[in-house]
Amino acid sequence: MDSILERIYPLGHLAVAIVELIILLFAYPFFRLSKNWAMIVLPVVLVALIYDNSILFSGKFIGAGELLENLSQIRYLLHYLTVPLFIVVAIELAYASAAKWANKFVRVSSWILAFGLAGYDVIKNYLGLELKLETFAGILRYVPVNANIPIITIIINVFVLLVGIGIWVRTGNWRWLFIGAFISLLGNALPMAKVGTLPGSVSESILALSLLLTQYHLEDNIDESIPVPKPPKGWESGEYSGYQVFWKDVEKEGKIIYTIYQVGSHKNGDFVRIYAPQEPYRKDGKLKVITYLHGFSLCLPQFYEQHLEYLAKKGLYVFFPDYQKSDYPDFPKGNETLETQKTTRSTLKYWLFNSGALLMKLILRRDVNKRELKILVKEDIWKGLRVVLSALLLIIVVNIISLFNREYTKNVLHMITTVIYSLISSPIEWLSFATNSTAMGWEKLCEHSKAVQNLDLSKKEIDFYVFGHSLGGLLALSWPYYLKENPDQKLEKFHPKQIITGDPAPDTIMGIPPMAVAILRVFRFPFVTQPLKIQNTGTELKVPTGILHGNDDKIVKPTEWVKLPRSQGKGSFFDIASTEKKIYFSTSNKEKDLIANHNESVTNTTYYGDGFMKSFGGAKHEPNAYNCQYIWPALLAVVIDDVQANELKDGHGFVLKDFKVLDEPT
């Protein structure tokens, strides 16, 4: 038994120190965003706790002697100085929860009391402190010769406990500060001589975490129970068959050019924005409809909006579904920055509680019988843990980067949460979201048009096309495969006549940083365990197909599609079954600041910082020559002029002035 404890206790203190470091990485950015200066206390206390556990873990490696004794002296000093500061945090939390007694006088007095208690502890317990060497369960440490009962620590725990009860009563549901304080009280009340240092260290970490989460909860006033977002000024709304539909007319010189419709929500995975022209283009009596698929995590229409509007002005119906469950706002603000985001998005609380909610939803699904429940609970608990751990790793990286470069982290937490949401689904489910959101969007558009404009679109014939960028390009190329594998009457209308893509990936892992892929493999996410590959889906791709690629794409290198010499037929391009297919490679023109990199299909990336987007295939502030001379005219030629996607050329699909398009990569 003793040998087991000798392994558990040192590793336990190391684990506690690591957990406290993680909490600190959340607490420090939060302190910078918080309006409450008292929150500086938590990072300070956490630093002291990390130091305390690090010394306890490393004592046996340092060995008995003057060095360990001096380090232990500092350990006790930090403890005496910082623990009373919990009073300040507790009173500030009471004030934030609208406790009437926590007035300005009490808040100011809390600092005086905290420093007074710290001074008392230092004078009574630290000055003249004599230490002796002691070993317990593999922990080599110096302890006071005349150890006293930690009265002040216990009193502070009781005080925080009472504050926690008050917050629980006032909020009606937030009991976590009470729970954290109660655990801390129990941990510190245990006799250290018999149980050692680990229970007290764990309980103090839990108290610090509960304080931090409570502050997050009280500062964030997001009501996540509201299922319908409030649209900005200028949007109208109505309900059709259980769905809330928003719409806004876009006018020019007093004349409606097109109407933007929006259905569903990014968080629910059924978001779709529709651009419906007032005077639709027809050919042979048929309407022209395009589903436009975004790149991985680029779920906002804003990233491609100028192209979407351009197509709508040409008389085309454009559907932009978010095929990933994402954390993007349904109606983003143009001036949204890291400072103005709700702090919930960058917190441990957000992932702990939202992942827990997801876990419970999975466990409590109605279609589960009793025999399956035990297996399901086990699988979904592991799934929930994977979500939490992966989120922690990613958010920690972002918080570290944000300490040095704010430009790299502008709004990037939305992308991180989108990545985590996406990990829960397999890539084939993304295709399901895309196809079904398109069908649902068409259905709501038809209902609205009939009710408001007396126009029955459901009886109109359409020519349907799919365009996709990056990962959306792979989904576009895999669209026929999904329809073949999942026959559905409501999808019959959406068999593409032609498919065209910009810088597509040949499989879902392509372009994802190797470190991220390695982490995902460890946690066995469907994203990497059940990838979507053109090698498999290309067998059903038999319509005219065009791939518009950048010769200098650093994310999905051209040689992933065509390996030289091309005459040998190597590369993913040759997994496409269609005999009417072609891949084009645009060149760069550095004199015009045109780099044929991965994100040239995108028209605007200002939602993120330029430094961040340059690392992921290019930053864009507006359309450039690659949009206006390459991607836009090519798609328009395919849809309006019926040019086959494999027969595009300058003057017949391209309008090349500033760069060239090659048949092979260089």
C-alpha positions in Angstrom: 0.0 0.0 0.0 2.8 2.4 0.9 4.6 1.8 -2.4 1.4 2.7 -4.3 1.0 5.9 -2.3 4.6 6.8 -2.9 3.9 6.7 -6.7 0.4 8.4 -6.4 1.3 11.4 -4.2 4.2 12.9 -6.2 2.4 12.3 -9.5 -0.7 13.7 -7.9 1.0 17.0 -7.1 2.4 17.2 -10.6 -1.0 16.7 -12.0 -2.5 19.3 -9.8 0.3 21.8 -10.8 -0.5 21.1 -14.5 -4.2 21.6 -13.9 -3.6 24.8 -12.1 -1.4 26.0 -15.0 -4.2 25.3 -17.4 -6.6 27.3 -15.1 -4.1 30.1 -15.0 -3.9 30.2 -18.8 -7.7 30.8 -18.8 -7.6 33.2 -15.8 -5.0 35.6 -17.2 -6.7 36.4 -20.5 -10.0 36.7 -18.6 -8.5 39.1 -16.2 -7.4 41.3 -19.1 -10.9 41.3 -20.4 -12.7 41.6 -17.1 -13.8 45.0 -15.8 -13.2 43.8 -12.2 -9.6 44.6 -11.1 -10.1 42.2 -8.1 -9.7 39.4 -10.6 -5.9 40.0 -10.5 -6.1 38.0 -7.3 -6.9 34.7 -9.0 -3.8 34.6 -11.3 -1.6 35.6 -8.3 -3.1 32.8 -6.1 -2.8 30.3 -8.9 0.9 31.1 -9.4 1.4 30.5 -5.7 -0.5 27.2 -5.9 1.5 26.0 -8.9 4.7 26.8 -7.1 3.5 24.9 -4.0 2.7 21.8 -5.9 5.8 21.9 -8.0 8.0 22.0 -4.9 6.1 19.1 -3.3 6.5 17.1 -6.4 10.2 17.8 -6.9 11.3 17.6 -3.2 12.6 14.0 -3.6 14.6 15.0 -6.7 16.1 18.1 -5.0 16.9 16.2 -1.9 17.2 17.3 1.7 19.3 20.3 2.3 19.5 24.1 2.3 18.1 24.5 -1.2 14.9 22.6 -0.5 14.5 24.3 2.9 14.8 27.8 1.3 12.3 26.8 -1.4 10.0 25.6 1.3 10.3 28.9 3.2 9.1 30.7 0.1 6.2 28.1 -0.2 4.9 29.0 3.2 5.3 32.7 2.7 3.3 32.6 -0.5 0.6 30.6 1.3 0.3 33.1 4.1 0.2 36.1 1.7 -2.2 34.8 -0.9 -4.9 32.6 0.8 -6.5 35.6 2.6 -7.0 37.2 -0.9 -9.8 34.7 -1.5 -11.9 37.0 0.7 -11.6 39.8 -1.9 -12.7 37.6 -4.7 -15.6 36.1 -2.8 -16.9 39.6 -1.9 -16.5 40.8 -5.5 -18.5 37.7 -6.6 -21.2 38.6 -4.1 -21.3 42.1 -5.5 -21.5 40.8 -9.1 -24.5 38.6 -8.0 -26.3 41.7 -6.7 -25.8 41.0 -2.9 -27.0 44.2 -1.2 -24.6 43.8 1.7 -21.6 43.8 -0.7 -21.5 47.7 -1.0 -18.6 49.9 -1.8 -17.5 50.1 1.9 -17.5 46.3 2.3 -15.6 45.9 -1.0 -12.9 48.3 0.0 -12.7 46.9 3.5 -12.2 43.4 2.0 -8.8 44.4 0.8 -7.8 45.9 4.1 -9.0 42.7 5.9 -7.2 40.4 3.4 -3.9 42.3 3.9 -4.5 42.4 7.6 -5.0 38.6 7.8 -2.0 38.1 5.6 0.1 40.3 7.8 -1.1 38.5 10.9 -0.3 35.1 9.4 3.2 36.3 8.4 4.0 37.7 11.8 2.5 34.8 13.8 3.5 31.9 11.7 6.3 32.9 9.3 8.6 35.1 11.3 10.9 32.8 13.2 9.6 29.8 11.3 11.6 26.6 12.0 11.3 23.7 9.6 12.1 20.1 10.0 12.4 17.4 7.3 9.5 15.0 6.8 8.6 12.3 4.4 5.1 11.1 3.6 4.0 8.9 0.8 7.0 9.7 -1.4 6.8 13.4 -0.6 10.0 14.9 0.8 9.3 18.3 2.4 10.1 20.6 5.2 7.3 21.3 7.7 7.0 23.6 10.7 8.4 22.3 13.9 5.4 23.6 15.8 2.5 23.3 13.2 -0.7 25.1 14.1 -4.2 24.4 12.9 -4.8 26.5 9.8 -7.6 28.6 11.5 -7.5 31.4 9.0 -7.6 29.1 6.0 -10.7 27.3 7.5 -12.4 30.6 8.3 -11.8 31.8 4.8 -13.3 28.6 3.4 -16.3 29.0 5.6 -16.8 32.6 4.4 -16.5 31.6 0.7 -18.9 28.8 1.4 -21.5 31.2 2.8 -21.0 33.5 -0.2 -21.5 30.5 -2.5 -24.8 29.7 -0.8 -25.9 33.3 -1.3 -25.0 33.3 -5.0 -26.8 29.9 -5.3 -30.0 31.5 -3.8 -29.8 34.7 -5.8 -29.1 33.1 -9.2 -31.4 30.1 -8.6 -29.0 27.6 -10.3 -25.4 28.4 -9.8 -24.2 26.1 -7.0 -20.6 25.5 -8.1 -19.0 28.0 -5.8 -20.7 26.4 -2.8 -19.6 23.0 -4.0 -16.0 24.2 -4.6 -15.8 25.9 -1.2 -17.3 22.8 0.6 -14.8 20.5 -1.0 -12.0 22.9 -0.1 -13.2 23.1 3.5 -13.2 19.3 3.8 -9.8 19.0 2.2 -8.2 21.6 4.6 -9.9 20.1 7.6 -8.2 16.7 7.2 -5.2 16.2 9.4 -2.2 16.6 7.2 -0.1 14.4 9.4 -2.3 11.4 8.6 -3.4 12.1 5.0 -0.5 14.1 3.6 -0.6 17.2 1.4 -2.4 16.0 -1.7 -6.1 16.3 -0.4 -5.5 19.9 0.6 -3.8 20.8 -2.7 -6.6 19.2 -4.7 -9.2 21.0 -2.7 -7.5 24.4 -3.1 -7.4 23.9 -6.9 -11.1 23.0 -6.9 -11.8 26.2 -5.0 -9.8 28.3 -7.4 -11.5 26.8 -10.3 -15.0 27.3 -8.8 -14.2 31.0 -8.1 -13.0 31.4 -11.7 -16.0 29.7 -13.2 -18.4 31.7 -11.0 -16.8 35.0 -12.2 -17.2 33.8 -15.8 -20.8 33.0 -15.2 -21.7 36.3 -13.5 -19.9 38.4 -16.1 -21.5 36.6 -19.1 -25.1 37.5 -19.5 -25.8 35.3 -22.5 -29.2 33.6 -22.4 -28.4 30.4 -24.3 -31.9 29.1 -23.9 -33.2 31.5 -26.5 -33.4 29.5 -29.7 -34.1 32.3 -32.1 -31.4 35.0 -32.6 -32.4 38.6 -32.7 -31.7 39.9 -36.2 -30.2 43.3 -36.9 -32.2 46.2 -38.1 -33.6 45.9 -41.6 -34.4 42.2 -41.4 -37.9 40.8 -41.3 -38.9 37.4 -39.9 -41.7 34.8 -40.1 -42.3 31.2 -39.2 -42.8 28.5 -41.8 -43.4 24.9 -40.9 -41.7 25.2 -37.5 -38.7 27.1 -38.9 -38.0 30.8 -38.3 -37.1 32.5 -41.6 -35.4 35.9 -41.8 -35.2 37.9 -44.9 -33.9 41.3 -46.1 -34.3 43.0 -49.5 -31.2 44.4 -51.2 -32.1 47.5 -53.3 -30.3 49.7 -55.8 -31.8 53.0 -56.7 -35.1 52.1 -55.1 -35.4 48.8 -56.9 -35.1 45.3 -55.3 -32.1 43.4 -56.9 -32.3 40.3 -54.7 -33.5 39.1 -51.3 -31.4 37.4 -48.7 -33.1 34.7 -46.7 -31.6 33.0 -43.6 -32.9 29.8 -42.0 -31.6 27.7 -39.1 -28.6 28.3 -36.8 -24.9 27.7 -37.0 -25.0 26.0 -33.6 -27.7 23.6 -34.7 -25.9 22.6 -37.9 -28.9 23.6 -40.1 -27.9 27.2 -41.0 -28.4 28.2 -44.7 -28.4 31.6 -46.3 -30.1 32.0 -49.6 -29.6 34.7 -52.2 -32.8 34.9 -54.3 -32.8 37.3 -57.4 -35.7 39.5 -58.0 -35.5 38.8 -61.7 -34.1 35.2 -62.0 -32.1 34.1 -65.0 -33.8 31.3 -67.0 -32.6 29.1 -69.8 -34.9 26.8 -71.6 -37.5 27.8 -68.9 -35.3 26.5 -66.1 -34.0 28.4 -63.1 -30.3 28.2 -62.2 -29.5 27.1 -58.6 -26.1 26.8 -57.0 -25.1 25.4 -53.6 -21.9 27.1 -52.5 -19.8 25.2 -50.0 -17.3 27.0 -47.7 -13.9 25.9 -46.6 -13.2 24.2 -43.3 -14.4 26.5 -40.5 -15.0 29.4 -42.9 -18.7 29.1 -42.1 -19.8 32.7 -42.3 -21.2 34.0 -45.6 -19.1 37.0 -44.9 -16.0 35.2 -46.1 -17.5 34.8 -49.6 -20.2 37.4 -49.5 -19.1 39.5 -52.5 -19.1 36.4 -54.7 -22.5 35.3 -53.4 -23.9 38.8 -54.1 -22.3 38.9 -57.5 -24.0 35.6 -58.5 -27.4 36.8 -57.2 -27.1 40.0 -59.2 -26.6 37.8 -62.3 -30.0 36.2 -61.6 -28.9 33.0 -59.9 -30.3 31.4 -56.8 -27.4 30.8 -54.4 -27.6 28.5 -51.3 -24.8 28.9 -48.7 -25.3 26.1 -46.1 -23.0 25.8 -43.0 -22.4 22.1 -43.2 -20.5 22.2 -39.8 -22.0 22.8 -36.4 -20.2 26.0 -35.5 -20.0 28.7 -32.9 -20.2 31.7 -35.3 -22.9 34.3 -34.6 -25.9 34.0 -36.9 -25.8 37.8 -37.4 -22.2 38.8 -36.8 -21.4 42.4 -36.0 -19.0 44.1 -38.4 -16.8 45.5 -35.5 -16.6 42.3 -33.5 -13.1 41.9 -32.0 -11.5 39.8 -29.3 -12.2 42.5 -26.8 -15.9 42.7 -27.5 -16.6 38.9 -27.6 -18.4 37.5 -24.7 -15.8 35.9 -22.4 -17.7 32.7 -22.3 -16.2 31.8 -25.7 -12.7 31.6 -24.2 -13.4 29.9 -20.9 -13.1 26.5 -19.4 -16.6 26.8 -18.2 -17.9 27.0 -21.7 -16.4 23.7 -22.7 -17.0 21.9 -19.4 -20.7 22.7 -19.3 -21.5 22.7 -23.0 -19.7 19.4 -23.5 -21.6 18.1 -20.5 -24.9 19.2 -22.0 -23.9 17.5 -25.3 -23.0 14.3 -23.3 -26.4 14.3 -21.6 -28.3 14.8 -24.8 -26.5 11.9 -26.3 -27.1 9.7 -23.3 -30.8 10.6 -23.0 -31.7 10.0 -26.7 -35.2 8.5 -26.8 -34.3 5.9 -29.4 -32.0 4.0 -27.0 -33.3 0.9 -25.4 -32.2 -0.4 -22.0 -29.8 -3.0 -23.4 -27.9 -0.3 -25.4 -27.9 2.3 -22.7 -24.9 0.9 -20.8 -22.7 0.8 -23.9 -23.9 4.2 -25.1 -23.2 5.8 -21.8 -19.6 4.4 -21.9 -19.0 5.5 -25.5 -20.6 9.0 -25.0 -18.7 9.7 -21.8 -15.5 9.0 -23.7 -16.7 11.2 -26.5 -17.5 14.0 -24.1 -14.0 13.7 -22.5 -12.4 13.8 -25.9 -14.3 17.0 -26.7 -13.3 18.6 -23.5 -9.6 17.6 -23.7 -9.2 18.6 -27.3 -10.9 22.0 -26.7 -8.5 22.6 -23.7 -5.5 21.9 -25.9 -6.6 24.2 -28.7 -7.8 27.1 -26.4 -4.6 26.9 -24.3 -2.6 27.4 -27.5 -4.7 30.4 -28.5 -4.5 32.0 -25.1 -0.7 31.6 -25.1 -0.4 33.2 -28.5 -2.8 36.0 -27.5 -0.3 37.0 -24.8 2.2 38.0 -27.5 0.1 38.9 -30.6 -3.5 40.0 -30.4 -3.8 40.2 -34.2 -3.3 36.4 -34.5 -6.2 35.7 -32.1 -8.9 38.1 -33.3 -12.2 36.1 -33.3 -10.2 32.9 -33.7 -12.0 31.3 -30.7 -15.1 31.0 -33.0 -13.0 29.0 -35.3 -11.7 26.8 -32.5 -15.2 26.0 -31.2 -16.2 25.3 -34.8 -13.4 22.8 -35.1 -14.4 21.1 -31.8 -18.1 20.9 -32.8 -17.0 19.4 -36.2 -14.9 16.7 -34.5 -18.0 15.1 -33.2 -19.4 14.4 -36.7 -17.8 12.3 -39.4 -17.2 14.0 -42.7 -19.9 12.1 -44.4 -22.3 13.8 -41.9 -21.1 17.1 -43.2 -22.3 16.1 -46.6 -25.6 15.2 -45.0 -25.8 18.6 -43.4 -25.0 20.3 -46.8 -27.5 18.4 -48.9 -30.3 18.5 -46.4 -29.8 22.2 -45.5 -30.0 22.9 -49.3 -33.3 20.9 -49.5 -34.7 22.5 -46.4 -33.7 26.0 -47.6 -35.3 25.4 -50.9 -38.5 24.3 -49.2 -38.7 27.4 -47.0 -37.9 29.6 -49.9 -40.8 28.1 -51.8 -43.1 28.5 -48.9 -42.2 32.1 -48.4 -42.4 33.0 -52.1 -45.8 31.4 -52.3 -47.1 33.2 -49.2 -45.6 36.6 -49.8 -45.1 36.9 -53.6 -47.7 34.4 -54.8 -44.9 32.6 -56.7 -44.9 28.8 -56.6 -41.2 28.0 -57.0 -41.8 24.3 -56.1 -43.3 23.7 -59.6 -40.3 25.4 -61.4 -37.7 23.2 -63.1 -34.1 24.0 -62.1 -30.6 23.3 -63.3 -28.5 22.6 -60.2 -24.8 23.1 -59.7 -22.4 22.7 -56.8 -19.3 25.0 -56.2 -17.0 24.4 -53.2 -13.8 25.9 -51.9 -11.1 23.9 -50.0 -12.8 21.2 -47.9 -16.1 22.4 -49.4 -14.6 21.5 -52.7 -14.1 18.0 -51.6 -17.7 17.8 -50.4 -18.8 19.3 -53.8 -16.9 16.6 -55.6 -18.4 14.0 -53.3 -22.0 15.2 -53.7 -23.0 12.6 -56.3 -21.5 9.9 -54.1 -23.7 10.9 -51.2 -26.9 11.1 -53.3 -26.1 7.6 -54.6 -25.5 6.1 -51.1 -28.4 8.0 -49.6 -31.4 8.1 -52.0 -34.1 10.5 -50.8 -37.0 11.9 -52.7 -36.5 15.4 -51.3 -33.0 15.4 -52.8 -34.0 14.3 -56.3 -34.0 17.9 -57.5 -30.4 18.4 -56.4 -28.4 16.2 -58.7 -25.7 18.5 -60.1 -25.5 19.2 -63.8 -21.8 20.2 -63.4 -19.4 20.7 -60.5 -16.7 23.2 -60.2 -14.3 23.8 -57.2 -11.6 26.1 -56.0 -8.5 24.6 -54.3 -10.3 21.5 -53.1 -8.7 18.9 -50.8 -8.5 15.3 -52.0 -9.3 14.1 -48.5 -10.6 15.6 -45.2 -7.3 15.5 -43.4 -5.4 17.3 -46.2 -4.3 20.8 -45.2 -4.8 20.2 -41.5 -1.6 20.9 -39.5 0.1 17.6 -38.6 0.2 18.4 -34.9 -3.5 18.9 -34.9 -4.1 15.6 -36.8 -1.8 13.8 -34.3 -3.9 15.1 -31.3 -7.1 14.1 -33.1 -5.8 10.6 -33.7 -5.0 10.2 -30.0 -8.6 11.1 -29.1 -10.0 8.9 -31.9 -12.3 11.5 -33.5 -14.3 10.6 -36.6 -12.7 13.5 -38.4 -9.5 11.4 -38.7 -10.8 7.9 -38.1 -13.6 8.1 -40.8 -12.1 10.5 -43.4 -13.8 11.4 -46.7 -11.5 10.7 -49.7 -11.9 11.4 -53.4 -10.4 8.0 -53.9 -13.7 6.6 -52.6 -16.2 9.2 -53.6 -14.8 10.0 -57.0 -16.2 6.7 -58.4 -19.7 8.3 -58.6 -18.5 11.6 -60.0 -19.5 11.4 -63.7 -20.7 14.9 -64.6 -18.4 17.5 -66.1 -16.0 18.6 -63.4 -13.6 21.5 -63.1 -10.9 22.1 -60.4 -9.5 25.6 -60.2 -6.3 25.3 -58.3 -3.5 27.6 -57.3 0.0 26.7 -58.5 1.4 28.0 -55.2 -1.1 26.5 -52.8 0.7 25.8 -49.6 -2.2 24.1 -47.8 -3.2 21.6 -50.5 -0.2 21.3 -52.8 -1.0 20.9 -56.5 1.0 17.6 -56.5 -1.6 16.1 -54.2 -3.9 16.2 -57.3 -1.4 15.7 -60.1 2.0 14.1 -59.7 4.5 14.9 -62.4 4.9 13.6 -65.1 1.1 13.9 -65.6 1.2 11.4 -68.4 1.6 8.6 -66.0 -1.8 9.4 -64.5 -0.7 9.6 -60.9 -2.5 11.7 -58.3 -6.0 12.1 -56.8 -7.3 13.8 -59.9 -7.3 10.5 -61.7 -9.6 9.0 -59.0 -12.5 11.0 -60.6 -14.6 8.7 -62.8 -15.8 11.4 -65.2 -14.3 11.5 -68.6 -15.2 15.2 -68.8 -12.8 16.6 -66.2 -10.0 19.0 -66.0 -7.8 20.7 -63.4 -6.4 24.1 -64.0 -3.4 25.8 -62.2 -3.3 29.5 -61.8 0.1 31.1 -61.5 1.2 33.9 -59.2 2.1 37.5 -60.1 4.1 39.0 -57.3 4.3 42.3 -59.1 0.6 42.6 -58.7 0.7 41.1 -55.2 -1.2 38.0 -56.5 -0.2 34.8 -54.8 -2.0 31.7 -56.0 -2.4 30.3 -52.5 -5.2 28.4 -50.9 -7.7 31.1 -50.0 -8.0 33.0 -53.2 -11.6 31.9 -53.6 -12.4 33.8 -50.4 -13.3 37.5 -50.8 -12.9 38.8 -47.3 -11.0 37.4 -44.3 -11.1 40.6 -42.1 -13.2 38.7 -39.5 -9.8 37.3 -38.5 -6.4 39.0 -38.2 -4.3 39.1 -41.3 -1.4 37.5 -39.6 -3.5 34.5 -38.7 -5.0 34.1 -42.2 -1.7 34.5 -44.0 -0.6 31.4 -42.1 -3.7 29.5 -43.5 -3.5 30.2 -47.2 -3.8 34.0 -47.5 -5.6 37.1 -46.2 -8.1 38.9 -48.2 -9.7 42.4 -47.8 -11.7 42.4 -51.0 -11.9 40.5 -54.3 -8.7 40.5 -56.4 -7.7 39.5 -59.9 -8.0 35.8 -59.0 -11.6 36.3 -58.1 -12.5 38.6 -61.0 -10.4 36.9 -63.8 -10.4 33.3 -62.7 -12.9 31.9 -60.3 -15.9 34.2 -60.8 -16.0 34.1 -64.6 -15.4 30.4 -64.7 -18.4 29.6 -62.5 -20.5 32.1 -64.4 -19.5 30.5 -67.7 -20.4 27.0 -66.4 -23.8 28.0 -65.0 -25.1 30.7 -67.4 -23.3 29.9 -70.7 -23.3 26.1 -70.3 -19.6 25.9 -70.9 -18.4 22.5 -69.8 -16.2 22.7 -66.7 -13.5 20.8 -68.5 -13.4 23.2 -71.4 -12.7 26.5 -69.8 -10.0 28.8 -71.3 -9.1 32.4 -71.7 -12.0 34.2 -73.3 -14.2 31.2 -72.8 -14.6 31.0 -69.0 -11.5 32.9 -67.9 -10.7 36.6 -68.4 -6.9 36.5 -67.9 -4.9 39.7 -67.8 -2.6 39.6 -64.7 -1.6 35.9 -64.6 -1.6 32.7 -66.5 -3.5 29.4 -66.1 -1.5 26.2 -66.8 -2.6 22.6 -67.5 0.1 21.2 -65.2 1.6 22.4 -61.9 5.2 23.7 -62.0 
